Amino acid sequence: MRTAHLIRHVKAVDELGNIIEVKMWRLLKPATDKPHGYKYSLVYIVHGERVIGYDNAEGKGDHRHYENRELPYSFINLRQLAQDFYHDVERFRRGDEL
């Protein structure tokens, strides 16, 4: 039984050889830990290690990863989610503190 519909999947390698992958699904039925009705996973991988990640894994709710830290994330909408993720990727690439 299908529980979600994939609405976006992008996987790319940047000019430095790092991987950016974005997956977003619309849930067919909102879940307690996903009241906004979306499931998502956005990652930036450098040398095989996730350095930035935004997701709402089962039972964990909306959160983000900065290297080894996990912090809550206030989901507004998919557009803002993507903007926040790409902004953090750019900050990381510039060497700014996250």
Jmol script that loads the backbone (N, CA, C; Angstrom):
load data "model"
ATOM      1  N   MET A   1       0.833  -1.182   0.000  1.00  0.00           N
ATOM      2  CA  MET A   1       0.000   0.000   0.000  1.00  0.00           C
ATOM      3  C   MET A   1       0.879   1.246   0.000  1.00  0.00           C
ATOM      4  N   ARG A   2       0.608   2.148  -0.897  1.00  0.00           N
ATOM      5  CA  ARG A   2       1.389   3.370  -1.023  1.00  0.00           C
ATOM      6  C   ARG A   2       0.942   4.397   0.011  1.00  0.00           C
ATOM      7  N   THR A   3       1.900   4.988   0.727  1.00  0.00           N
ATOM      8  CA  THR A   3       1.573   5.962   1.764  1.00  0.00           C
ATOM      9  C   THR A   3       1.974   7.385   1.391  1.00  0.00           C
ATOM     10  N   ALA A   4       2.761   7.525   0.304  1.00  0.00           N
ATOM     11  CA  ALA A   4       3.237   8.850  -0.091  1.00  0.00           C
ATOM     12  C   ALA A   4       3.467   8.897  -1.599  1.00  0.00           C
ATOM     13  N   HIS A   5       3.406  10.102  -2.132  1.00  0.00           N
ATOM     14  CA  HIS A   5       3.634  10.347  -3.551  1.00  0.00           C
ATOM     15  C   HIS A   5       4.891  11.211  -3.687  1.00  0.00           C
ATOM     16  N   LEU A   6       5.909  10.706  -4.394  1.00  0.00           N
ATOM     17  CA  LEU A   6       7.143  11.459  -4.602  1.00  0.00           C
ATOM     18  C   LEU A   6       6.843  12.675  -5.467  1.00  0.00           C
ATOM     19  N   ILE A   7       7.162  13.864  -4.970  1.00  0.00           N
ATOM     20  CA  ILE A   7       6.904  15.083  -5.746  1.00  0.00           C
ATOM     21  C   ILE A   7       8.189  15.754  -6.230  1.00  0.00           C
ATOM     22  N   ARG A   8       9.330  15.371  -5.649  1.00  0.00           N
ATOM     23  CA  ARG A   8      10.599  15.935  -6.123  1.00  0.00           C
ATOM     24  C   ARG A   8      11.740  15.012  -5.725  1.00  0.00           C
ATOM     25  N   HIS A   9      12.620  14.747  -6.688  1.00  0.00           N
ATOM     26  CA  HIS A   9      13.849  14.006  -6.406  1.00  0.00           C
ATOM     27  C   HIS A   9      14.928  14.546  -7.325  1.00  0.00           C
ATOM     28  N   VAL A  10      15.928  15.155  -6.718  1.00  0.00           N
ATOM     29  CA  VAL A  10      17.058  15.713  -7.455  1.00  0.00           C
ATOM     30  C   VAL A  10      18.330  15.198  -6.804  1.00  0.00           C
ATOM     31  N   LYS A  11      19.219  14.667  -7.623  1.00  0.00           N
ATOM     32  CA  LYS A  11      20.523  14.251  -7.127  1.00  0.00           C
ATOM     33  C   LYS A  11      21.559  14.813  -8.084  1.00  0.00           C
ATOM     34  N   ALA A  12      22.515  15.550  -7.522  1.00  0.00           N
ATOM     35  CA  ALA A  12      23.513  16.208  -8.355  1.00  0.00           C
ATOM     36  C   ALA A  12      24.872  16.158  -7.661  1.00  0.00           C
ATOM     37  N   VAL A  13      25.894  16.294  -8.471  1.00  0.00           N
ATOM     38  CA  VAL A  13      27.260  16.400  -7.966  1.00  0.00           C
ATOM     39  C   VAL A  13      27.732  17.807  -8.292  1.00  0.00           C
ATOM     40  N   ASP A  14      28.194  18.538  -7.258  1.00  0.00           N
ATOM     41  CA  ASP A  14      28.647  19.907  -7.503  1.00  0.00           C
ATOM     42  C   ASP A  14      30.060  19.909  -8.088  1.00  0.00           C
ATOM     43  N   GLU A  15      30.568  21.099  -8.358  1.00  0.00           N
ATOM     44  CA  GLU A  15      31.867  21.227  -9.009  1.00  0.00           C
ATOM     45  C   GLU A  15      33.022  20.736  -8.137  1.00  0.00           C
ATOM     46  N   LEU A  16      32.771  20.532  -6.848  1.00  0.00           N
ATOM     47  CA  LEU A  16      33.794  20.023  -5.940  1.00  0.00           C
ATOM     48  C   LEU A  16      33.717  18.500  -5.770  1.00  0.00           C
ATOM     49  N   GLY A  17      32.733  17.881  -6.445  1.00  0.00           N
ATOM     50  CA  GLY A  17      32.554  16.441  -6.349  1.00  0.00           C
ATOM     51  C   GLY A  17      31.675  16.001  -5.191  1.00  0.00           C
ATOM     52  N   ASN A  18      31.026  16.956  -4.532  1.00  0.00           N
ATOM     53  CA  ASN A  18      30.150  16.658  -3.409  1.00  0.00           C
ATOM     54  C   ASN A  18      28.733  16.392  -3.910  1.00  0.00           C
ATOM     55  N   ILE A  19      27.984  15.605  -3.159  1.00  0.00           N
ATOM     56  CA  ILE A  19      26.650  15.194  -3.584  1.00  0.00           C
ATOM     57  C   ILE A  19      25.576  15.998  -2.866  1.00  0.00           C
ATOM     58  N   ILE A  20      24.613  16.461  -3.638  1.00  0.00           N
ATOM     59  CA  ILE A  20      23.409  17.104  -3.109  1.00  0.00           C
ATOM     60  C   ILE A  20      22.243  16.230  -3.546  1.00  0.00           C
ATOM     61  N   GLU A  21      21.423  15.808  -2.572  1.00  0.00           N
ATOM     62  CA  GLU A  21      20.246  15.020  -2.915  1.00  0.00           C
ATOM     63  C   GLU A  21      19.045  15.554  -2.152  1.00  0.00           C
ATOM     64  N   VAL A  22      17.962  15.785  -2.888  1.00  0.00           N
ATOM     65  CA  VAL A  22      16.718  16.314  -2.331  1.00  0.00           C
ATOM     66  C   VAL A  22      15.588  15.363  -2.707  1.00  0.00           C
ATOM     67  N   LYS A  23      14.860  14.897  -1.689  1.00  0.00           N
ATOM     68  CA  LYS A  23      13.669  14.060  -1.908  1.00  0.00           C
ATOM     69  C   LYS A  23      12.531  14.644  -1.091  1.00  0.00           C
ATOM     70  N   MET A  24      11.377  14.803  -1.740  1.00  0.00           N
ATOM     71  CA  MET A  24      10.189  15.318  -1.060  1.00  0.00           C
ATOM     72  C   MET A  24       8.985  14.496  -1.487  1.00  0.00           C
ATOM     73  N   TRP A  25       8.174  14.111  -0.500  1.00  0.00           N
ATOM     74  CA  TRP A  25       6.969  13.329  -0.758  1.00  0.00           C
ATOM     75  C   TRP A  25       5.759  14.034  -0.156  1.00  0.00           C
ATOM     76  N   ARG A  26       4.614  13.901  -0.786  1.00  0.00           N
ATOM     77  CA  ARG A  26       3.345  14.325  -0.194  1.00  0.00           C
ATOM     78  C   ARG A  26       2.705  13.073   0.387  1.00  0.00           C
ATOM     79  N   LEU A  27       2.400  13.120   1.662  1.00  0.00           N
ATOM     80  CA  LEU A  27       1.765  11.980   2.316  1.00  0.00           C
ATOM     81  C   LEU A  27       0.314  11.878   1.870  1.00  0.00           C
ATOM     82  N   LEU A  28      -0.152  10.675   1.672  1.00  0.00           N
ATOM     83  CA  LEU A  28      -1.549  10.481   1.302  1.00  0.00           C
ATOM     84  C   LEU A  28      -2.451  10.727   2.507  1.00  0.00           C
ATOM     85  N   LYS A  29      -1.873  10.553   3.706  1.00  0.00           N
ATOM     86  CA  LYS A  29      -2.602  10.823   4.944  1.00  0.00           C
ATOM     87  C   LYS A  29      -1.607  11.426   5.932  1.00  0.00           C
ATOM     88  N   PRO A  30      -1.849  12.649   6.445  1.00  0.00           N
ATOM     89  CA  PRO A  30      -0.905  13.237   7.402  1.00  0.00           C
ATOM     90  C   PRO A  30      -0.664  12.311   8.594  1.00  0.00           C
ATOM     91  N   ALA A  31       0.547  12.329   9.102  1.00  0.00           N
ATOM     92  CA  ALA A  31       0.936  11.507  10.249  1.00  0.00           C
ATOM     93  C   ALA A  31       1.117  12.404  11.471  1.00  0.00           C
ATOM     94  N   THR A  32       1.071  11.807  12.637  1.00  0.00           N
ATOM     95  CA  THR A  32       1.220  12.567  13.879  1.00  0.00           C
ATOM     96  C   THR A  32       2.523  13.354  13.901  1.00  0.00           C
ATOM     97  N   ASP A  33       3.617  12.736  13.438  1.00  0.00           N
ATOM     98  CA  ASP A  33       4.920  13.412  13.449  1.00  0.00           C
ATOM     99  C   ASP A  33       5.169  14.241  12.183  1.00  0.00           C
ATOM    100  N   LYS A  34       4.186  14.273  11.275  1.00  0.00           N
ATOM    101  CA  LYS A  34       4.284  15.064  10.033  1.00  0.00           C
ATOM    102  C   LYS A  34       2.929  15.736   9.762  1.00  0.00           C
ATOM    103  N   PRO A  35       2.468  16.592  10.672  1.00  0.00           N
ATOM    104  CA  PRO A  35       1.130  17.177  10.530  1.00  0.00           C
ATOM    105  C   PRO A  35       0.962  18.053   9.287  1.00  0.00           C
ATOM    106  N   HIS A  36       2.071  18.529   8.723  1.00  0.00           N
ATOM    107  CA  HIS A  36       2.022  19.346   7.505  1.00  0.00           C
ATOM    108  C   HIS A  36       1.774  18.505   6.264  1.00  0.00           C
ATOM    109  N   GLY A  37       1.878  17.170   6.389  1.00  0.00           N
ATOM    110  CA  GLY A  37       1.567  16.277   5.279  1.00  0.00           C
ATOM    111  C   GLY A  37       2.703  15.987   4.314  1.00  0.00           C
ATOM    112  N   TYR A  38       3.941  16.288   4.714  1.00  0.00           N
ATOM    113  CA  TYR A  38       5.095  16.046   3.846  1.00  0.00           C
ATOM    114  C   TYR A  38       6.162  15.228   4.561  1.00  0.00           C
ATOM    115  N   LYS A  39       6.849  14.426   3.774  1.00  0.00           N
ATOM    116  CA  LYS A  39       8.031  13.698   4.219  1.00  0.00           C
ATOM    117  C   LYS A  39       9.169  14.208   3.354  1.00  0.00           C
ATOM    118  N   TYR A  40      10.367  14.376   3.937  1.00  0.00           N
ATOM    119  CA  TYR A  40      11.467  14.925   3.146  1.00  0.00           C
ATOM    120  C   TYR A  40      12.824  14.475   3.674  1.00  0.00           C
ATOM    121  N   SER A  41      13.790  14.532   2.770  1.00  0.00           N
ATOM    122  CA  SER A  41      15.180  14.242   3.088  1.00  0.00           C
ATOM    123  C   SER A  41      16.045  15.053   2.133  1.00  0.00           C
ATOM    124  N   LEU A  42      16.825  15.968   2.675  1.00  0.00           N
ATOM    125  CA  LEU A  42      17.736  16.793   1.888  1.00  0.00           C
ATOM    126  C   LEU A  42      19.126  16.628   2.498  1.00  0.00           C
ATOM    127  N   VAL A  43      20.102  16.241   1.701  1.00  0.00           N
ATOM    128  CA  VAL A  43      21.442  16.005   2.238  1.00  0.00           C
ATOM    129  C   VAL A  43      22.516  16.613   1.352  1.00  0.00           C
ATOM    130  N   TYR A  44      23.605  17.025   2.012  1.00  0.00           N
ATOM    131  CA  TYR A  44      24.816  17.475   1.335  1.00  0.00           C
ATOM    132  C   TYR A  44      25.921  16.582   1.866  1.00  0.00           C
ATOM    133  N   ILE A  45      26.570  15.841   0.962  1.00  0.00           N
ATOM    134  CA  ILE A  45      27.567  14.841   1.335  1.00  0.00           C
ATOM    135  C   ILE A  45      28.932  15.271   0.794  1.00  0.00           C
ATOM    136  N   VAL A  46      29.890  15.352   1.692  1.00  0.00           N
ATOM    137  CA  VAL A  46      31.259  15.755   1.354  1.00  0.00           C
ATOM    138  C   VAL A  46      32.191  14.609   1.732  1.00  0.00           C
ATOM    139  N   HIS A  47      32.978  14.136   0.764  1.00  0.00           N
ATOM    140  CA  HIS A  47      33.913  13.014   0.990  1.00  0.00           C
ATOM    141  C   HIS A  47      33.195  11.820   1.627  1.00  0.00           C
ATOM    142  N   GLY A  48      31.989  11.535   1.165  1.00  0.00           N
ATOM    143  CA  GLY A  48      31.241  10.381   1.641  1.00  0.00           C
ATOM    144  C   GLY A  48      30.545  10.549   2.985  1.00  0.00           C
ATOM    145  N   GLU A  49      30.631  11.731   3.582  1.00  0.00           N
ATOM    146  CA  GLU A  49      30.018  11.984   4.896  1.00  0.00           C
ATOM    147  C   GLU A  49      28.941  13.058   4.782  1.00  0.00           C
ATOM    148  N   ARG A  50      27.789  12.822   5.431  1.00  0.00           N
ATOM    149  CA  ARG A  50      26.747  13.851   5.465  1.00  0.00           C
ATOM    150  C   ARG A  50      27.235  14.992   6.350  1.00  0.00           C
ATOM    151  N   VAL A  51      27.274  16.209   5.802  1.00  0.00           N
ATOM    152  CA  VAL A  51      27.655  17.370   6.598  1.00  0.00           C
ATOM    153  C   VAL A  51      26.449  18.262   6.880  1.00  0.00           C
ATOM    154  N   ILE A  52      25.440  18.211   6.014  1.00  0.00           N
ATOM    155  CA  ILE A  52      24.194  18.941   6.232  1.00  0.00           C
ATOM    156  C   ILE A  52      23.051  18.022   5.836  1.00  0.00           C
ATOM    157  N   GLY A  53      22.030  17.983   6.661  1.00  0.00           N
ATOM    158  CA  GLY A  53      20.858  17.191   6.346  1.00  0.00           C
ATOM    159  C   GLY A  53      19.616  17.762   6.988  1.00  0.00           C
ATOM    160  N   TYR A  54      18.535  17.749   6.249  1.00  0.00           N
ATOM    161  CA  TYR A  54      17.222  18.135   6.765  1.00  0.00           C
ATOM    162  C   TYR A  54      16.313  16.941   6.518  1.00  0.00           C
ATOM    163  N   ASP A  55      15.618  16.485   7.564  1.00  0.00           N
ATOM    164  CA  ASP A  55      14.700  15.372   7.362  1.00  0.00           C
ATOM    165  C   ASP A  55      13.674  15.327   8.478  1.00  0.00           C
ATOM    166  N   ASN A  56      12.716  14.451   8.294  1.00  0.00           N
ATOM    167  CA  ASN A  56      11.713  14.201   9.335  1.00  0.00           C
ATOM    168  C   ASN A  56      11.486  12.699   9.408  1.00  0.00           C
ATOM    169  N   ALA A  57      12.561  12.009   9.762  1.00  0.00           N
ATOM    170  CA  ALA A  57      12.540  10.552   9.874  1.00  0.00           C
ATOM    171  C   ALA A  57      11.436  10.102  10.826  1.00  0.00           C
ATOM    172  N   GLU A  58      10.984   8.892  10.620  1.00  0.00           N
ATOM    173  CA  GLU A  58       9.884   8.343  11.415  1.00  0.00           C
ATOM    174  C   GLU A  58      10.094   8.553  12.913  1.00  0.00           C
ATOM    175  N   GLY A  59       9.122   9.180  13.540  1.00  0.00           N
ATOM    176  CA  GLY A  59       9.136   9.375  14.979  1.00  0.00           C
ATOM    177  C   GLY A  59      10.029  10.483  15.490  1.00  0.00           C
ATOM    178  N   LYS A  60      10.808  11.132  14.621  1.00  0.00           N
ATOM    179  CA  LYS A  60      11.734  12.167  15.082  1.00  0.00           C
ATOM    180  C   LYS A  60      11.225  13.570  14.804  1.00  0.00           C
ATOM    181  N   GLY A  61      10.258  13.717  13.928  1.00  0.00           N
ATOM    182  CA  GLY A  61       9.768  15.050  13.586  1.00  0.00           C
ATOM    183  C   GLY A  61      10.759  15.819  12.733  1.00  0.00           C
ATOM    184  N   ASP A  62      10.467  17.081  12.494  1.00  0.00           N
ATOM    185  CA  ASP A  62      11.301  17.942  11.650  1.00  0.00           C
ATOM    186  C   ASP A  62      12.588  18.305  12.390  1.00  0.00           C
ATOM    187  N   HIS A  63      13.722  18.061  11.733  1.00  0.00           N
ATOM    188  CA  HIS A  63      15.010  18.404  12.327  1.00  0.00           C
ATOM    189  C   HIS A  63      16.058  18.547  11.234  1.00  0.00           C
ATOM    190  N   ARG A  64      17.216  19.055  11.631  1.00  0.00           N
ATOM    191  CA  ARG A  64      18.330  19.208  10.685  1.00  0.00           C
ATOM    192  C   ARG A  64      19.621  18.751  11.345  1.00  0.00           C
ATOM    193  N   HIS A  65      20.565  18.397  10.492  1.00  0.00           N
ATOM    194  CA  HIS A  65      21.870  17.926  10.942  1.00  0.00           C
ATOM    195  C   HIS A  65      22.931  18.877  10.398  1.00  0.00           C
ATOM    196  N   TYR A  66      23.829  19.305  11.271  1.00  0.00           N
ATOM    197  CA  TYR A  66      25.015  20.070  10.880  1.00  0.00           C
ATOM    198  C   TYR A  66      26.202  19.279  11.381  1.00  0.00           C
ATOM    199  N   GLU A  67      26.890  18.642  10.470  1.00  0.00           N
ATOM    200  CA  GLU A  67      27.991  17.747  10.821  1.00  0.00           C
ATOM    201  C   GLU A  67      27.493  16.764  11.873  1.00  0.00           C
ATOM    202  N   ASN A  68      27.981  16.803  13.104  1.00  0.00           N
ATOM    203  CA  ASN A  68      27.567  15.813  14.116  1.00  0.00           C
ATOM    204  C   ASN A  68      26.451  16.302  15.029  1.00  0.00           C
ATOM    205  N   ARG A  69      25.921  17.491  14.771  1.00  0.00           N
ATOM    206  CA  ARG A  69      24.855  18.037  15.630  1.00  0.00           C
ATOM    207  C   ARG A  69      23.489  17.819  14.991  1.00  0.00           C
ATOM    208  N   GLU A  70      22.494  17.559  15.828  1.00  0.00           N
ATOM    209  CA  GLU A  70      21.105  17.445  15.373  1.00  0.00           C
ATOM    210  C   GLU A  70      20.289  18.503  16.109  1.00  0.00           C
ATOM    211  N   LEU A  71      19.564  19.323  15.354  1.00  0.00           N
ATOM    212  CA  LEU A  71      18.790  20.424  15.926  1.00  0.00           C
ATOM    213  C   LEU A  71      17.357  20.393  15.393  1.00  0.00           C
ATOM    214  N   PRO A  72      16.392  20.904  16.164  1.00  0.00           N
ATOM    215  CA  PRO A  72      15.019  20.971  15.665  1.00  0.00           C
ATOM    216  C   PRO A  72      14.933  21.919  14.462  1.00  0.00           C
ATOM    217  N   TYR A  73      13.962  21.689  13.606  1.00  0.00           N
ATOM    218  CA  TYR A  73      13.720  22.555  12.445  1.00  0.00           C
ATOM    219  C   TYR A  73      12.237  22.916  12.430  1.00  0.00           C
ATOM    220  N   SER A  74      11.935  24.193  12.246  1.00  0.00           N
ATOM    221  CA  SER A  74      10.544  24.662  12.177  1.00  0.00           C
ATOM    222  C   SER A  74      10.102  24.681  10.724  1.00  0.00           C
ATOM    223  N   PHE A  75       9.379  23.649  10.318  1.00  0.00           N
ATOM    224  CA  PHE A  75       8.906  23.527   8.944  1.00  0.00           C
ATOM    225  C   PHE A  75       7.817  24.565   8.678  1.00  0.00           C
ATOM    226  N   ILE A  76       7.961  25.314   7.576  1.00  0.00           N
ATOM    227  CA  ILE A  76       6.950  26.284   7.144  1.00  0.00           C
ATOM    228  C   ILE A  76       6.267  25.775   5.882  1.00  0.00           C
ATOM    229  N   ASN A  77       7.082  25.507   4.842  1.00  0.00           N
ATOM    230  CA  ASN A  77       6.588  24.940   3.590  1.00  0.00           C
ATOM    231  C   ASN A  77       7.784  24.385   2.822  1.00  0.00           C
ATOM    232  N   LEU A  78       7.510  23.687   1.725  1.00  0.00           N
ATOM    233  CA  LEU A  78       8.592  23.055   0.963  1.00  0.00           C
ATOM    234  C   LEU A  78       9.550  24.066   0.349  1.00  0.00           C
ATOM    235  N   ARG A  79       9.032  25.177  -0.113  1.00  0.00           N
ATOM    236  CA  ARG A  79       9.894  26.205  -0.709  1.00  0.00           C
ATOM    237  C   ARG A  79      10.894  26.730   0.322  1.00  0.00           C
ATOM    238  N   GLN A  80      10.396  27.042   1.529  1.00  0.00           N
ATOM    239  CA  GLN A  80      11.277  27.548   2.582  1.00  0.00           C
ATOM    240  C   GLN A  80      12.279  26.480   3.011  1.00  0.00           C
ATOM    241  N   LEU A  81      11.838  25.237   3.069  1.00  0.00           N
ATOM    242  CA  LEU A  81      12.727  24.122   3.401  1.00  0.00           C
ATOM    243  C   LEU A  81      13.905  24.072   2.435  1.00  0.00           C
ATOM    244  N   ALA A  82      13.615  24.109   1.141  1.00  0.00           N
ATOM    245  CA  ALA A  82      14.682  24.061   0.131  1.00  0.00           C
ATOM    246  C   ALA A  82      15.594  25.281   0.245  1.00  0.00           C
ATOM    247  N   GLN A  83      15.010  26.466   0.462  1.00  0.00           N
ATOM    248  CA  GLN A  83      15.832  27.671   0.606  1.00  0.00           C
ATOM    249  C   GLN A  83      16.762  27.573   1.813  1.00  0.00           C
ATOM    250  N   ASP A  84      16.237  27.109   2.934  1.00  0.00           N
ATOM    251  CA  ASP A  84      17.062  26.972   4.137  1.00  0.00           C
ATOM    252  C   ASP A  84      18.194  25.979   3.913  1.00  0.00           C
ATOM    253  N   PHE A  85      17.883  24.858   3.279  1.00  0.00           N
ATOM    254  CA  PHE A  85      18.898  23.844   3.004  1.00  0.00           C
ATOM    255  C   PHE A  85      20.001  24.396   2.096  1.00  0.00           C
ATOM    256  N   TYR A  86      19.637  24.978   0.960  1.00  0.00           N
ATOM    257  CA  TYR A  86      20.648  25.487   0.031  1.00  0.00           C
ATOM    258  C   TYR A  86      21.437  26.648   0.641  1.00  0.00           C
ATOM    259  N   HIS A  87      20.798  27.447   1.486  1.00  0.00           N
ATOM    260  CA  HIS A  87      21.503  28.524   2.188  1.00  0.00           C
ATOM    261  C   HIS A  87      22.581  27.920   3.102  1.00  0.00           C
ATOM    262  N   ASP A  88      22.236  26.859   3.825  1.00  0.00           N
ATOM    263  CA  ASP A  88      23.212  26.212   4.699  1.00  0.00           C
ATOM    264  C   ASP A  88      24.348  25.566   3.905  1.00  0.00           C
ATOM    265  N   VAL A  89      24.038  24.994   2.748  1.00  0.00           N
ATOM    266  CA  VAL A  89      25.082  24.422   1.895  1.00  0.00           C
ATOM    267  C   VAL A  89      26.061  25.522   1.488  1.00  0.00           C
ATOM    268  N   GLU A  90      25.549  26.670   1.073  1.00  0.00           N
ATOM    269  CA  GLU A  90      26.425  27.782   0.670  1.00  0.00           C
ATOM    270  C   GLU A  90      27.263  28.281   1.841  1.00  0.00           C
ATOM    271  N   ARG A  91      26.659  28.382   3.012  1.00  0.00           N
ATOM    272  CA  ARG A  91      27.413  28.803   4.198  1.00  0.00           C
ATOM    273  C   ARG A  91      28.533  27.815   4.496  1.00  0.00           C
ATOM    274  N   PHE A  92      28.246  26.532   4.418  1.00  0.00           N
ATOM    275  CA  PHE A  92      29.261  25.507   4.655  1.00  0.00           C
ATOM    276  C   PHE A  92      30.402  25.639   3.647  1.00  0.00           C
ATOM    277  N   ARG A  93      30.037  25.815   2.393  1.00  0.00           N
ATOM    278  CA  ARG A  93      31.061  25.909   1.343  1.00  0.00           C
ATOM    279  C   ARG A  93      31.946  27.142   1.500  1.00  0.00           C
ATOM    280  N   ARG A  94      31.398  28.217   2.070  1.00  0.00           N
ATOM    281  CA  ARG A  94      32.185  29.418   2.336  1.00  0.00           C
ATOM    282  C   ARG A  94      33.047  29.280   3.587  1.00  0.00           C
ATOM    283  N   GLY A  95      32.755  28.248   4.377  1.00  0.00           N
ATOM    284  CA  GLY A  95      33.495  28.056   5.623  1.00  0.00           C
ATOM    285  C   GLY A  95      32.888  28.771   6.805  1.00  0.00           C
ATOM    286  N   ASP A  96      31.655  29.277   6.655  1.00  0.00           N
ATOM    287  CA  ASP A  96      30.965  29.957   7.746  1.00  0.00           C
ATOM    288  C   ASP A  96      30.554  28.948   8.806  1.00  0.00           C
ATOM    289  N   GLU A  97      30.463  29.394  10.020  1.00  0.00           N
ATOM    290  CA  GLU A  97      29.979  28.567  11.136  1.00  0.00           C
ATOM    291  C   GLU A  97      28.491  28.298  10.950  1.00  0.00           C
ATOM    292  N   LEU A  98      28.080  27.059  11.113  1.00  0.00           N
ATOM    293  CA  LEU A  98      26.668  26.691  11.007  1.00  0.00           C
ATOM    294  C   LEU A  98      26.050  26.573  12.381  1.00  0.00           C
TER     295      LEU A  98
END
end "model"
wireframe off; spacefill off
backbone 0.3
color backbone group
